[in-house]
Amino acid sequence: MTNQPLTVVQPAESAGTGPQLTLLTKLCGGTSCPTIYRTERDTYVIQGYTVTAETAGLDLPAGEQLVEIPADLLAQAVKAAG
């Protein structure tokens, strides 16, 4: 895992109209750790460690990123989403 911050890239037409985030779960007590948020748009936003498409052997379209999170965080999110 790399410890690089995640940058959200949005199309120009939606700039300034980002999702409203509600904390779902995280693995630490601080503010800088892998976290999963729920949005009002019935989607999830993931804060994690960026993985480059090149190192993963993938070809991603513009605006998409790979994010790595601990398996425990995903398990907690499934329980919290109920």
KOLBA-606251 format. One record per residue: residue in three letters; x, y, z of N, C-alpha, C in turn. Coordinates in steps of 0.05 Angstrom, whole numbers, plus 5000, padded with zeros to 4 digits. Example, Ala and Ser with C-alpha at 12.3 -4.5 7.8 and 13.67 -1.06 7.14 Angstrom:
% KOLBA-606251
ALA526448865156524649105156526449345156
SER525749555142527349795143525850015157
This chain:
% KOLBA-606251
MET501749765000500050005000501850255000
THR500950454985502250714987500550885005
ASN501851075018500551245037500051515025
GLN498751525002498251774988495451864993
PRO494952124995492252225000490552174975
LEU487952134979486152094957485152364947
THR485152404921484152644908481652574892
VAL479452694898476952644884476852814859
VAL476452694836476252834811473352814802
GLN472153044798469353054789469253194762
PRO467353114745466953254719466353544724
ALA467053714705466654004709463754074714
GLU461853934702459054004705458053954734
SER459453794749458553734776460353864797
ALA462254024788464054154807462454334826
GLY463054314852461654474872459054344882
THR458354114870455853984879456553704888
GLY458653684904459553434914457653304933
PRO457953054939456152904956456353004985
GLN454152974999454053025028454952765042
LEU457152775057458252535069457352495098
THR456652245104455952165131457851935138
LEU459251965160461151755169459651495173
LEU460651285161459551015165461250855184
THR463850845178465750705196468550775190
LYS470350755210473250785206474650605226
LEU477250565222478750385239480450515260
CYS480450785261482050915282480551145294
GLY481651255315480351475329481151745317
GLY483051755299483952005287482352075262
THR483252275248481852365224483252275198
SER485652165200487152085176487651785176
CYS485451645170485751355168483551255149
PRO483851005139481750905121478950925133
THR477151035117474451105127472451055104
ILE470050985111467850955092465651135100
TYR464751295080462551485083460151395066
ARG457751455075455351415059454551695049
THR453351705025452451955013449451955012
GLU448352195007445452225003444552114976
ARG446552054959445951954932445851644930
ASP445751514954445751224956448351104944
THR450651234950453251144942455051164967
TYR457551064964459551074985462051214975
VAL463351354993465951474987467951345005
ILE470151254994472151115009474751275011
GLN475651305036478251425041480151205047
GLY482251175031484150965034486851035022
TYR488350835017491050865005490850824975
THR491851024960491651004931493450784920
VAL492550654900494050444886494050534857
THR496350554845496450644817495450424798
ALA494150504777493150314757495550154746
GLU497750284742500150154731501049924749
THR501249974775502249764793500149534795
ALA497649594791495549394792495149254766
GLY496449354745496149224718493449284705
LEU492349514711489749584700489849844683
ASP487949874666487650114650485050244658
LEU485250464674482850594684482050834667
PRO479450884665478551124650479151374667
ALA479151594654479651854667477651894689
GLY478551994712476752044734476451824754
GLU477451584748477251364767479951304780
GLN479851214805482251144820481750874834
LEU483950744841483850504857484550594886
VAL483050484905483550544933483650284949
GLU485650254964485950014981485150075009
ILE483549895021482649915049482949645062
PRO483249645088483449385103480749235101
ALA480948975099478548805097476748845122
ASP477848885145476248935169474449175166
LEU475449385153473849625149471449565132
LEU471749415111469449335094467449175109
ALA468448985126466648825142465048995161
GLN466349195173464949375192462849545177
ALA463549625153461649785137459149635130
VAL459449375123457149215116455349195141
LYS456449155164454849135189453549405195
ALA454949625191453949895198451749975178
ALA451949885153449949955133447349795137
GLY447549575152445349405160443449325139
